[in-house]
């Protein structure tokens, strides 16, 4: 399995915090956000390479971070510069996934995860679910009453937790099942990213791909227990930067 960490955004909503530093490298409780993510990816025994895809402005920041980052079991950590410089010429999350697939010739199961989400569940539990059912798997949570569901990809499921409907940021959500930016894809699905883009679909939000995929092949949902915090504003960062714990 290959892992991709999506870290090519410019996080303009967090300015000035992210004007000269990428959001995944912002410190939370003493270490960068991305370290929490990579710590969990490192627990997956079949994961052999982690690719951090970023933009040209922040590539050197991630290369400096990766130079001292240790992984277990002989796993490799590489940084890929997508050569973009601002929001005007960015590739989008799905465009960056396809760049990784082409650049590294990926022909393996694939884990895709956003580089700015803090989560408290065990990633290995989701991985074991993916292995058990052997189907493309997205991670989701049943949201509490009062949450703004229009901010998320919202899923409708059958009795076996397969996706019946999935809409990215719907104006009128039909359920409270919110999909977060962590996805396990089977080897056979990897070439379909090129098909998705060739059809002219949006290269941006990563949730657009499983929303396109589920009518074409089964997509399962792993419902996790715990929190997943999307750090998108100065207020959301301030709420966790000194107090976040895994609470396990």
Backbone bond lengths (Angstrom), bond angles and torsions (degrees), N, CA, C in turn:
res aa  C-N    CA-C-N  psi(-1)  N-CA   C-N-CA  omega(-1)  CA-C   N-CA-C  phi
1 X - - - 1.462 - - 1.520 110.33 -
2 X 1.345 114.83 142.53 1.459 122.74 176.06 1.533 107.77 -111.13
3 X 1.316 117.28 140.15 1.452 121.94 176.37 1.516 110.95 -111.89
4 X 1.332 116.02 136.89 1.462 121.94 175.47 1.517 108.56 -118.80
5 X 1.338 116.01 125.89 1.461 121.81 172.56 1.518 107.74 -102.44
6 X 1.322 115.83 120.07 1.461 121.37 -178.65 1.527 109.22 -82.21
7 X 1.331 116.18 112.77 1.465 120.48 -174.58 1.528 111.37 -142.35
8 X 1.335 116.00 35.72 1.462 119.78 -175.68 1.523 113.15 -104.66
9 X 1.324 117.26 6.83 1.453 119.69 179.75 1.525 112.16 -76.84
10 X 1.324 115.85 165.39 1.466 121.24 -178.84 1.527 112.83 -106.19
11 X 1.338 117.16 -8.24 1.467 122.33 172.48 1.520 112.56 48.03
12 X 1.316 116.17 49.32 1.461 119.53 -176.51 1.525 112.66 -66.05
13 X 1.332 117.65 -24.64 1.469 119.74 178.37 1.525 112.15 -67.14
14 X 1.336 116.31 -17.17 1.461 120.61 -179.42 1.528 112.93 -97.56
15 X 1.321 117.54 3.93 1.474 118.87 178.39 1.533 109.30 -57.84
16 X 1.350 118.56 142.24 1.477 127.42 8.50 1.540 113.67 -89.34
17 X 1.344 118.01 1.09 1.468 120.03 -176.19 1.523 111.94 -58.43
18 X 1.319 117.08 -35.69 1.460 120.95 -174.30 1.528 113.09 -108.77
19 X 1.287 116.82 16.79 1.471 119.29 178.83 1.523 110.95 -67.88
20 X 1.336 116.26 -37.02 1.463 120.96 -178.61 1.522 113.01 -124.36
21 X 1.339 116.70 12.20 1.468 119.85 178.37 1.528 108.27 -148.06
22 X 1.331 118.91 133.78 1.464 120.31 -179.48 1.526 111.23 -69.26
23 X 1.331 115.30 147.89 1.454 120.24 -177.59 1.532 113.30 -56.32
24 X 1.345 120.29 -43.18 1.472 118.47 -179.00 1.528 114.37 -62.64
25 X 1.331 117.94 -15.35 1.463 120.30 178.59 1.527 112.87 -98.70
26 X 1.328 117.28 4.29 1.459 119.30 172.99 1.526 109.52 -65.53
27 X 1.328 118.51 138.59 1.466 120.19 -177.98 1.524 112.38 -77.38
28 X 1.315 115.56 140.08 1.458 123.30 173.50 1.523 107.67 -134.04
29 X 1.304 115.18 118.70 1.473 120.69 -179.01 1.516 111.73 49.05
30 X 1.333 116.19 41.65 1.456 120.69 170.58 1.506 117.01 96.22
31 X 1.344 119.04 -3.42 1.464 118.45 176.31 1.527 109.45 -149.19
32 X 1.339 117.68 158.76 1.461 120.61 -176.40 1.530 112.01 -62.98
33 X 1.320 115.23 149.78 1.463 120.71 177.60 1.523 110.84 -52.16
34 X 1.328 117.54 -44.86 1.457 121.06 -175.21 1.523 112.36 -62.43
35 X 1.332 117.96 -26.27 1.465 119.90 178.97 1.520 111.32 -64.88
36 X 1.315 117.79 -37.89 1.469 120.10 177.28 1.526 110.45 -61.76
37 X 1.330 115.66 -40.52 1.459 120.64 -179.30 1.522 111.29 -67.67
38 X 1.327 116.00 -48.05 1.463 120.29 -178.17 1.528 110.78 -67.15
39 X 1.321 117.83 -34.02 1.470 120.06 174.68 1.525 110.67 -54.70
40 X 1.333 116.61 -44.31 1.464 120.20 -179.20 1.535 111.33 -72.42
41 X 1.311 117.92 -39.12 1.464 120.40 177.12 1.520 110.48 -61.72
42 X 1.322 116.57 -34.35 1.462 121.69 -178.34 1.520 112.45 -66.81
43 X 1.343 117.91 -15.35 1.469 120.22 179.47 1.528 112.47 -81.70
44 X 1.328 118.04 -8.76 1.465 120.66 -176.53 1.527 109.37 -85.56
45 X 1.313 118.04 116.16 1.470 120.21 -171.29 1.521 114.37 -66.76
46 X 1.333 118.08 -28.47 1.466 120.69 -176.65 1.524 113.35 -93.47
47 X 1.309 116.78 -0.01 1.462 120.72 177.63 1.523 108.55 -81.79
48 X 1.336 117.43 120.29 1.470 118.38 -176.43 1.519 113.72 -110.12
49 X 1.353 118.09 -17.95 1.455 120.95 -179.63 1.522 109.69 -142.55
50 X 1.317 116.14 135.95 1.461 122.16 172.51 1.524 107.86 -114.48
51 X 1.341 115.98 122.27 1.457 122.45 177.89 1.514 108.54 -105.75
52 X 1.313 117.12 123.91 1.461 121.68 172.39 1.523 106.52 -101.25
53 X 1.328 116.57 110.58 1.460 120.09 -179.76 1.523 108.28 -97.79
54 X 1.319 115.12 127.03 1.457 120.72 -174.43 1.529 110.00 -139.44
55 X 1.318 115.62 179.89 1.461 120.27 179.79 1.529 110.48 -95.79
56 X 1.333 115.60 173.30 1.460 119.59 -175.36 1.530 112.13 -68.09
57 X 1.326 116.67 -32.69 1.461 119.89 -178.79 1.528 111.96 -62.30
58 X 1.323 116.86 -36.47 1.466 120.19 -173.11 1.528 114.18 -111.58
59 X 1.332 117.50 5.52 1.464 119.65 -176.99 1.527 111.86 -57.92
60 X 1.331 116.94 -42.81 1.464 119.91 -178.67 1.526 111.34 -65.03
61 X 1.319 117.74 -35.59 1.467 120.75 177.07 1.524 110.53 -59.03
62 X 1.337 115.74 -45.81 1.465 119.03 -178.45 1.526 111.74 -72.30
63 X 1.311 117.05 -33.29 1.469 119.35 177.02 1.525 110.52 -64.42
64 X 1.333 117.07 -40.30 1.469 120.33 176.91 1.531 110.46 -64.12
65 X 1.322 116.36 -41.98 1.474 119.84 177.48 1.522 110.97 -63.19
66 X 1.322 117.04 -45.77 1.466 121.19 -176.18 1.528 112.12 -66.07
67 X 1.323 116.74 -27.27 1.469 120.47 -177.11 1.522 112.31 -62.82
68 X 1.327 117.28 -24.92 1.466 119.74 -178.96 1.521 112.64 -113.60
69 X 1.312 117.55 0.19 1.461 121.77 -177.82 1.529 110.34 -81.49
70 X 1.321 117.26 125.48 1.456 122.50 -178.50 1.522 110.67 -100.93
71 X 1.343 115.68 139.80 1.455 122.40 175.23 1.518 109.59 -123.58
72 X 1.319 116.14 162.36 1.460 121.16 -178.47 1.528 110.68 -99.97
73 X 1.329 115.42 164.97 1.455 121.50 170.23 1.510 115.58 63.61
74 X 1.316 117.23 23.41 1.457 119.34 178.65 1.516 115.25 75.61
75 X 1.313 117.67 14.79 1.464 120.58 179.31 1.534 110.54 -65.84
76 X 1.330 114.61 147.44 1.457 121.11 178.14 1.527 109.94 -101.83
77 X 1.320 115.61 145.98 1.457 122.60 175.91 1.517 108.04 -125.13
78 X 1.333 117.22 120.30 1.457 121.14 -178.84 1.525 109.68 -130.23
79 X 1.328 115.51 151.87 1.462 122.63 177.95 1.525 107.88 -113.80
80 X 1.339 115.96 130.75 1.458 120.95 178.30 1.524 109.33 -116.08
81 X 1.317 116.20 121.54 1.463 123.75 177.49 1.528 108.06 -86.79
82 X 1.352 116.39 117.34 1.468 117.87 -179.08 1.526 112.61 -82.19
83 X 1.353 117.36 1.10 1.467 124.36 173.45 1.530 113.74 71.00
84 X 1.333 118.26 9.57 1.456 119.36 176.05 1.527 109.22 -86.81
85 X 1.333 115.63 160.21 1.465 119.39 -172.73 1.527 114.39 -125.90
86 X 1.328 117.73 -16.14 1.467 120.16 178.13 1.524 109.01 -164.98
87 X 1.342 115.64 -179.26 1.463 119.93 -177.79 1.524 112.85 -63.77
88 X 1.321 117.02 -21.94 1.460 120.10 -177.28 1.523 112.82 -70.60
89 X 1.340 117.63 -30.08 1.469 119.42 -178.54 1.523 113.51 -121.26
90 X 1.336 117.02 16.01 1.465 119.99 -179.68 1.530 110.88 -63.87
91 X 1.333 115.87 154.10 1.464 121.33 -179.32 1.518 112.48 -84.07
92 X 1.337 117.04 -21.88 1.458 120.61 -171.99 1.515 110.17 85.49
93 X 1.325 116.83 158.25 1.462 121.12 -175.50 1.528 112.31 -60.00
94 X 1.333 117.00 -43.80 1.469 119.57 -178.62 1.526 109.90 -72.74
95 X 1.314 117.01 -34.30 1.463 119.77 173.12 1.516 111.85 -61.62
96 X 1.335 117.00 -38.65 1.468 120.40 178.30 1.525 111.53 -69.56
97 X 1.329 117.51 -36.13 1.475 120.13 175.97 1.525 109.45 -60.92
98 X 1.326 116.32 -46.74 1.466 119.65 179.99 1.521 111.25 -64.40
99 X 1.332 117.82 -36.32 1.460 120.66 175.66 1.528 110.32 -58.82
100 X 1.322 117.25 -44.96 1.469 121.01 178.31 1.525 111.15 -61.87
101 X 1.337 115.81 -44.17 1.471 120.14 -179.99 1.523 110.32 -58.35
102 X 1.336 116.25 -45.74 1.464 120.11 -178.20 1.529 111.55 -71.84
103 X 1.326 117.14 -44.52 1.466 120.76 -174.45 1.527 111.44 -64.98
104 X 1.331 116.77 -40.52 1.468 120.60 -175.97 1.526 112.59 -101.72
105 X 1.325 117.57 1.27 1.463 120.13 -179.77 1.518 112.09 59.45
106 X 1.310 117.41 44.80 1.466 121.71 -173.66 1.526 110.27 -67.38
107 X 1.317 115.40 123.77 1.463 123.77 177.07 1.526 106.91 -140.45
108 X 1.313 115.40 67.30 1.461 122.10 -171.53 1.521 108.01 -159.19
109 X 1.330 116.90 168.66 1.460 118.92 168.69 1.528 108.90 -57.99
110 X 1.337 115.46 150.81 1.457 120.14 -171.28 1.524 110.62 -133.70
111 X 1.327 115.58 131.15 1.454 122.73 170.17 1.527 107.59 -107.59
112 X 1.329 116.43 126.36 1.464 121.69 176.98 1.516 107.61 -119.43
113 X 1.330 116.13 130.83 1.461 119.92 -175.82 1.531 109.82 -145.24
114 X 1.321 116.57 137.74 1.461 120.85 178.55 1.520 110.40 -69.85
115 X 1.328 115.72 143.53 1.460 120.34 -176.51 1.506 114.83 -86.17
116 X 1.347 117.42 9.27 1.458 119.08 -176.09 1.527 113.22 -129.19
117 X 1.340 117.83 15.50 1.457 121.38 179.23 1.524 110.92 -103.63
118 X 1.303 116.63 124.99 1.464 121.90 171.83 1.524 108.19 -93.20
119 X 1.320 117.35 130.89 1.460 119.02 -179.54 1.521 110.77 -137.91
120 X 1.335 115.07 155.18 1.461 120.63 -174.57 1.525 112.86 -110.74
121 X 1.328 118.47 -5.45 1.467 120.45 177.80 1.529 110.12 -81.35
122 X 1.324 116.05 167.37 1.465 121.45 176.38 1.527 109.31 -87.16
123 X 1.319 117.01 118.29 1.458 120.41 178.73 1.527 111.25 -61.80
124 X 1.315 117.26 -30.75 1.466 120.44 -179.04 1.520 111.56 -64.08
125 X 1.330 118.07 -31.55 1.467 120.14 176.96 1.529 110.36 -63.56
126 X 1.326 116.72 -41.78 1.467 120.61 177.67 1.529 110.53 -66.29
127 X 1.311 116.23 -39.56 1.470 120.91 178.08 1.524 110.90 -61.80
128 X 1.322 117.43 -43.10 1.466 121.08 178.69 1.524 111.42 -63.70
129 X 1.323 116.96 -35.31 1.466 121.59 175.31 1.532 109.89 -63.62
130 X 1.310 116.33 -44.70 1.463 121.51 176.90 1.533 111.25 -58.06
131 X 1.317 116.73 -43.98 1.459 120.47 178.90 1.527 111.70 -66.46
132 X 1.311 116.47 -39.85 1.471 121.08 -177.10 1.519 111.60 -62.00
133 X 1.326 117.38 -45.51 1.461 120.58 -174.33 1.522 113.25 -96.74
134 X 1.337 117.61 -14.90 1.458 122.43 173.33 1.528 111.81 55.76
135 X 1.327 115.51 42.59 1.457 122.11 176.45 1.524 109.00 -136.57
136 X 1.319 116.33 153.26 1.465 120.20 175.08 1.525 109.09 -51.14
137 X 1.336 115.79 137.22 1.463 120.50 -171.05 1.520 110.35 -135.34
138 X 1.327 115.63 131.41 1.460 121.33 173.26 1.523 107.92 -114.02
139 X 1.323 115.65 153.05 1.458 120.81 -178.05 1.522 110.25 -99.60
140 X 1.325 115.08 138.09 1.460 119.35 -176.76 1.524 109.57 -148.79
141 X 1.315 112.94 167.52 1.460 120.90 179.95 1.522 109.52 -141.04
142 X 1.326 116.25 142.81 1.457 120.37 171.89 1.525 107.83 -76.95
143 X 1.316 116.53 116.92 1.449 121.74 -173.82 1.528 110.98 -84.53
144 X 1.318 114.63 151.01 1.450 120.31 -179.57 1.523 110.95 -79.10
145 X 1.309 114.98 158.32 1.458 120.48 178.59 1.534 110.00 -59.58
146 X 1.313 115.27 137.34 1.458 120.70 179.88 1.509 113.91 100.90
147 X 1.336 118.03 -14.88 1.466 120.52 177.14 1.538 109.78 -68.76
148 X 1.328 116.69 146.14 1.457 122.22 175.93 1.524 108.44 -81.75
149 X 1.326 116.12 94.14 1.459 121.04 -174.27 1.524 112.66 -73.20
150 X 1.326 118.02 -14.06 1.460 120.17 179.86 1.530 112.17 -71.45
151 X 1.330 116.82 -7.85 1.467 121.12 178.93 1.522 112.42 -84.56
152 X 1.345 117.32 -9.14 1.461 121.29 -169.90 1.529 111.43 -119.72
153 X 1.333 114.93 166.89 1.462 120.61 162.55 1.526 106.66 -79.61
154 X 1.327 116.86 129.28 1.459 121.88 -174.03 1.525 109.56 -114.03
155 X 1.342 115.61 131.82 1.460 121.45 -175.05 1.525 111.79 -113.66
156 X 1.337 114.76 145.14 1.456 122.65 164.87 1.522 106.86 -108.99
157 X 1.341 116.66 136.93 1.462 121.35 -173.05 1.521 111.36 -121.93
158 X 1.341 115.62 154.82 1.459 119.65 169.54 1.531 109.21 -88.18
159 X 1.316 116.83 -172.86 1.462 120.51 -176.05 1.525 113.22 -69.14
160 X 1.330 116.95 -14.23 1.465 121.60 178.85 1.524 112.39 -104.28
161 X 1.330 116.58 14.90 1.471 122.87 179.98 1.519 113.16 64.09
162 X 1.322 116.07 27.82 1.456 119.68 169.14 1.528 109.00 -90.14
163 X 1.326 114.54 148.16 1.464 120.25 -177.54 1.526 110.76 -72.45
164 X 1.319 115.65 125.69 1.463 122.86 171.60 1.519 111.28 -98.87
165 X 1.316 115.52 -28.66 1.460 121.03 178.83 1.526 107.94 -158.04
166 X 1.306 115.94 140.98 1.467 120.96 179.85 1.515 108.26 -147.14
167 X 1.333 115.50 120.74 1.464 120.86 -177.02 1.520 108.69 -128.14
168 X 1.319 116.43 129.73 1.458 121.74 177.53 1.525 109.34 -78.22
169 X 1.324 116.90 119.95 1.462 124.51 176.33 1.535 112.73 48.65
170 X 1.332 116.86 61.86 1.469 119.69 -179.27 1.520 111.86 -71.03
171 X 1.322 116.16 147.67 1.467 120.01 176.95 1.526 110.94 -71.66
172 X 1.343 116.57 -30.72 1.458 121.83 179.02 1.526 109.19 -129.86
173 X 1.337 118.05 85.30 1.476 121.50 -177.83 1.527 111.67 -59.63
174 X 1.331 115.68 137.93 1.464 120.59 -178.35 1.523 113.00 -94.24
175 X 1.337 117.63 -17.20 1.462 121.47 176.86 1.523 108.31 -139.83
176 X 1.338 115.37 179.76 1.468 120.48 175.51 1.518 111.69 -107.01
177 X 1.337 117.27 20.33 1.464 121.76 -178.68 1.523 109.08 -94.08
178 X 1.318 115.76 104.25 1.460 122.23 -175.49 1.524 110.52 -99.05
179 X 1.320 115.74 129.24 1.461 121.98 179.63 1.522 108.97 -91.12
180 X 1.333 115.26 132.03 1.465 121.17 178.79 1.528 109.53 -105.82
181 X 1.324 115.03 166.03 1.468 120.52 -168.49 1.525 112.64 -82.01
182 X 1.335 115.15 62.49 1.467 122.64 170.85 1.520 107.00 -139.39
183 X 1.332 116.58 124.96 1.455 121.59 -170.95 1.532 110.16 -140.58
184 X 1.329 115.97 136.59 1.459 122.41 172.00 1.529 107.96 -110.24
185 X 1.336 116.39 123.17 1.455 121.29 -179.67 1.524 110.27 -119.08
186 X 1.335 115.13 140.35 1.451 120.70 177.67 1.532 110.74 -74.38
187 X 1.303 115.03 156.67 1.461 121.41 179.98 1.529 111.46 -52.39
188 X 1.320 117.13 -40.91 1.464 121.24 -177.07 1.530 112.40 -67.98
189 X 1.338 116.72 -18.59 1.465 121.08 -178.49 1.525 111.89 -84.67
190 X 1.318 117.29 -25.06 1.470 121.63 -173.12 1.530 112.85 -53.77
191 X 1.354 120.50 -43.26 1.472 119.04 179.25 1.524 113.68 -65.33
192 X 1.326 118.01 -14.51 1.457 121.11 -176.77 1.535 112.58 -75.56
193 X 1.327 117.19 -14.76 1.462 119.02 173.64 1.524 110.18 -63.30
194 X 1.321 117.35 -40.21 1.467 120.89 178.03 1.519 110.39 -65.04
195 X 1.328 116.98 -40.67 1.463 121.16 177.69 1.527 110.30 -61.97
196 X 1.326 116.78 -44.78 1.464 121.69 179.76 1.534 110.71 -56.36
197 X 1.317 116.21 -48.07 1.459 119.88 -178.37 1.524 111.88 -71.07
198 X 1.329 117.65 -36.35 1.464 121.17 -179.92 1.519 111.66 -63.75
199 X 1.332 116.32 -26.08 1.468 120.59 178.59 1.520 112.17 -79.95
200 X 1.343 116.93 -2.28 1.451 120.42 176.55 1.512 114.62 86.58
201 X 1.323 116.99 18.06 1.461 120.70 179.59 1.526 111.15 -76.20
202 X 1.327 116.07 162.48 1.466 121.26 -176.22 1.519 111.69 -61.77
203 X 1.336 117.78 131.36 1.463 120.45 177.59 1.523 112.95 -85.76
204 X 1.307 117.61 2.26 1.459 120.22 -170.00 1.534 112.88 -84.31
205 X 1.308 119.60 -113.04 1.473 123.44 -168.58 1.523 112.02 -48.85
206 X 1.333 118.17 129.62 1.466 120.59 -175.89 1.519 113.65 -63.17
207 X 1.353 117.66 -22.37 1.458 120.39 177.86 1.516 113.86 -68.56
208 X 1.329 117.13 -14.85 1.465 119.77 177.90 1.522 111.64 -67.12
209 X 1.333 117.72 -29.92 1.465 119.07 -177.39 1.531 111.83 -69.81
210 X 1.337 120.77 -51.97 1.474 117.95 177.17 1.525 113.00 -62.98
211 X 1.350 117.73 -27.95 1.465 120.20 176.01 1.532 110.58 -65.14
212 X 1.327 117.08 -33.00 1.466 122.68 175.21 1.527 111.12 -79.14
213 X 1.333 116.71 -31.87 1.457 122.03 -171.53 1.520 113.61 -75.80
214 X 1.342 118.43 -38.37 1.464 119.72 -167.19 1.537 114.14 -62.57
215 X 1.352 121.46 -29.04 1.466 117.30 174.71 1.524 113.01 -72.17
216 X 1.321 117.73 -14.36 1.454 122.34 -174.83 1.520 113.18 -97.52
217 X 1.333 117.12 -27.41 1.468 121.33 177.26 1.524 108.39 -160.42
218 X 1.328 117.83 159.67 1.466 119.77 -176.40 1.530 112.35 -61.89
219 X 1.329 114.94 135.72 1.457 122.12 173.79 1.524 107.21 -128.02
220 X 1.315 115.72 125.36 1.461 121.41 179.98 1.522 110.92 -99.22
221 X 1.327 114.46 160.65 1.457 121.34 174.75 1.518 109.08 -117.90
222 X 1.318 115.66 128.28 1.464 121.70 169.97 1.516 107.12 -97.35
223 X 1.331 115.99 115.36 1.462 121.53 179.24 1.520 108.68 -87.92
224 X 1.324 116.09 113.07 1.455 119.82 -176.25 1.520 111.33 -93.77
225 X 1.324 114.22 153.87 1.459 121.80 171.44 1.524 107.60 -99.17
226 X 1.302 116.71 136.40 1.455 119.84 179.64 1.509 111.03 122.44
227 X 1.312 115.37 -165.05 1.454 121.67 -175.74 1.528 110.91 -111.69
228 X 1.318 114.76 152.21 1.463 122.30 168.70 1.514 106.19 -139.23
229 X 1.317 116.29 116.32 1.459 121.99 -171.89 1.521 109.20 -109.90
230 X 1.322 114.83 118.36 1.457 121.14 176.34 1.527 107.94 -89.19
231 X 1.322 116.49 112.51 1.463 120.91 -178.55 1.522 108.71 -88.32
232 X 1.332 115.53 98.49 1.453 119.05 -175.28 1.509 115.55 -121.42
233 X 1.325 116.57 -12.67 1.464 120.01 -177.01 1.525 109.33 -134.90
234 X 1.337 117.77 161.27 1.464 119.60 175.10 1.523 112.52 -56.52
235 X 1.340 116.74 -34.01 1.462 119.87 -179.60 1.527 111.44 -68.66
236 X 1.331 117.75 -42.51 1.463 119.79 -179.94 1.520 111.09 -68.82
237 X 1.325 117.15 -33.50 1.464 119.50 176.24 1.526 110.97 -69.67
238 X 1.321 117.29 -43.90 1.466 120.61 179.66 1.523 111.70 -59.94
239 X 1.346 116.12 -31.75 1.465 120.37 -177.17 1.525 112.68 -69.60
240 X 1.336 117.97 -21.10 1.469 119.91 -175.08 1.525 114.18 -120.75
241 X 1.311 118.83 -15.72 1.465 119.95 -165.97 1.525 113.90 -62.36
242 X 1.327 117.99 -27.29 1.465 120.01 179.97 1.516 113.53 -115.08
243 X 1.345 117.03 -3.61 1.471 119.45 -170.76 1.518 114.81 -124.85
244 X 1.352 118.06 -8.79 1.466 119.90 -174.38 1.517 111.63 -63.39
245 X 1.329 116.42 131.79 1.462 123.16 171.48 1.527 108.01 -135.81
246 X 1.319 116.05 159.52 1.469 120.08 -178.44 1.521 112.40 -76.92
247 X 1.332 117.65 -21.47 1.470 121.87 176.24 1.529 112.30 51.82
248 X 1.310 115.26 48.25 1.473 119.13 179.63 1.525 110.43 -104.92
